[in-house]
Structure formats: structure tokens, C-alpha cells
Amino acid sequence: MRDMERTHLSAQVVENRARQSQTTAQLFAGYLRTRVDRAYVDQIIPRTFLRDDGVKLFSLWGSLYRESFSVQNFWTVNEEPDLTETVRWGAKLDERMRMGKAAAKVAEAENNMVGFCYVTDEYSKNKEPFLTIHVREGFRHKGLGRRLMEATIEDCRGIFDAIKLSVLPKNKNAKELYLKLGFVDIGMNDTGKYERMKLELRRS
Ligand SMILES: CC(C)(COP(=O)(O)OP(=O)(O)OC[C@H]1O[C@@H](n2cnc3c(N)ncnc32)[C@H](O)[C@@H]1OP(=O)(O)O)[C@@H](O)C(=O)NCCC(=O)NCCS
């Protein structure tokens, strides 16, 4: 019972902190350089996702949501991100990581989240571990996505036997990256819209 109360309280504390710092996060987002060179991005070392990262994640998802309206979008963000929901989601991901049921890495620049990669078994139909990755526009094509994925996959060894992901066939950059990291095609998903890919982690 005490443990449950502690978990509940800490989630509440995180939410309150998130509300207070929402304005700060928006200010930071305004200051973030949007065009950076390779040398700048090379200095960014992915680190493990932390429970308090929800506010920064909200800012990253906000930028992806705005970007997903562009004509050449390769992914869909259906709903405008909500701060409280994002913070709750982040706290839950942190809990899953502590239980050894998820892995997640983030990339930061000037105190902003510019990249996020996570694997969790929570949202797939058959409870299969699925990988998701996003790098903020302006920071792409400079090696950050690869570093984020490599670090996340490393954390998945010993937790999961295999990882899956879905990608739109026209998202060629993403697919190229997945192939280079050893993912193989396993056919289209049920809707026929997304290609599914799989990476075996079990050592033979
Ligand atoms: C897909 C995504 C995560 C890749 O991250 P990134 O930081 O741009 O990728 P990297 O710079 O690490 O590139 C890794 C590999 O991808 C491929 N790649 C990247 N940019 C490319 C480009 N412009 N043209 C062709 N291939 C490219 C290359 O094979 C590259 O290999 P290399 O490391 O040997 O050079 C990023 O572009 C992104 O967030 N896109 C929008 C969101 C999205 O599509 N998410 C995936 C949904 S399935």
C-alpha cells in the first residue's frame, strides 16, 4: 500500500512540476537553433530517458505534430499533444523501464529534446516490443538517429528476444536506417499501409 502511495505521489509531483515549467519549455523551444551542422550534432550523446523528461518530450511532440501537417509527411500525429497526458505517459514509460519491460533514449541540445527512441511492448496487439524513433527537423541526416537507435537496441539486449517496427514504404530514409541496423522485412501490416520489420536480438 505504501509503495502504491509513493508511486501515486511521485506521479503527482512530476505533473505539478510539468505545469510550472510548461512556459519555460516553450521559451526553450523558441531559443533552439533549427539549423545545425554535423559537427554540432556529433557532440550530442544519447542518454537514458528519465521520469522528469515528460515536459521536454511534450515540446518535441509539439514540433512533430506541427510538422506532420506538411505535404511530405511520413508519419501521423493524430492528436495535438497534451502536456498532462505526455507527462503521465513519460512517467509510465519510466516505470516500464524500471520493470525491465521497455528501453528509451533521448538526445538533447540546449536543454531541448531533439531526438527520442523507445521500445515497449505495451501498445502492440500481441504485446510484442515495438520501436519508435523521431529526430527533430534540422537535426536529421547527421547520424543522430543511428546513434539513438543503436543505444536503445543495446539496452534491449537481455530484455527482449526481438524488436519490431512499422514504417511507411515511402519513408525511404527511415527504412534505409533500419536495414543498416539489421532489421529485415516481414511483410505489410493488417491495413496494408505499413511495412513491418524485425530485428532478432537472441544470440545464436
Ligand atoms: C528517420 C529518422 C529517425 C532518421 O534519423 P536521422 O538522424 O535523420 O538518421 P541518420 O542521420 O542517423 O542516418 C542514418 C542512416 O539513414 C539513412 N539516411 C539518413 N538520411 C538520409 C538521406 N537524406 N537520404 C538517404 N538515406 C538517408 C542513411 O542510410 C544513414 O546511414 P549512414 O549512417 O551510413 O549515413 C529521422 O529522419 C526522422 O525523425 N524522421 C521523421 C520521423 C520519422 O520518419 N520517424 C520514423 C517513423 S517509422
The ligand as an ORCA input file, in Angstrom:
! r2SCAN-3c Opt
* xyz 0 1
  C      14.046      8.522    -39.669
  C      14.891      9.384    -38.761
  C      14.642      8.965    -37.326
  C      16.372      9.116    -39.094
  O      17.182      9.886    -38.226
  P      18.439     10.687    -38.809
  O      19.126     11.334    -37.668
  O      17.965     11.549    -39.886
  O      19.313      9.459    -39.394
  P      20.881      9.379    -39.536
  O      21.437     10.693    -39.923
  O      21.435      8.723    -38.314
  O      21.038      8.421    -40.765
  C      21.186      7.046    -40.606
  C      21.090      6.367    -41.967
  O      19.822      6.701    -42.553
  C      19.981      6.914    -43.945
  N      19.701      8.298    -44.290
  C      19.618      9.355    -43.491
  N      19.368     10.447    -44.205
  C      19.282     10.056    -45.483
  C      19.013     10.735    -46.695
  N      18.786     12.059    -46.738
  N      18.960     10.007    -47.824
  C      19.187      8.673    -47.801
  N      19.443      7.992    -46.673
  C      19.494      8.668    -45.536
  C      21.380      6.637    -44.283
  O      21.407      5.296    -44.689
  C      22.120      6.816    -42.978
  O      23.188      5.916    -42.981
  P      24.664      6.341    -42.545
  O      24.608      6.427    -41.028
  O      25.516      5.224    -43.028
  O      24.944      7.671    -43.207
  C      14.599     10.896    -38.942
  O      14.808     11.238    -40.287
  C      13.199     11.314    -38.513
  O      12.938     11.566    -37.356
  N      12.269     11.407    -39.465
  C      10.927     11.871    -39.168
  C      10.159     10.923    -38.272
  C      10.135      9.536    -38.828
  O      10.017      9.322    -40.018
  N      10.249      8.558    -37.899
  C      10.260      7.159    -38.256
  C       8.871      6.661    -38.398
  S       8.892      4.931    -38.887
*
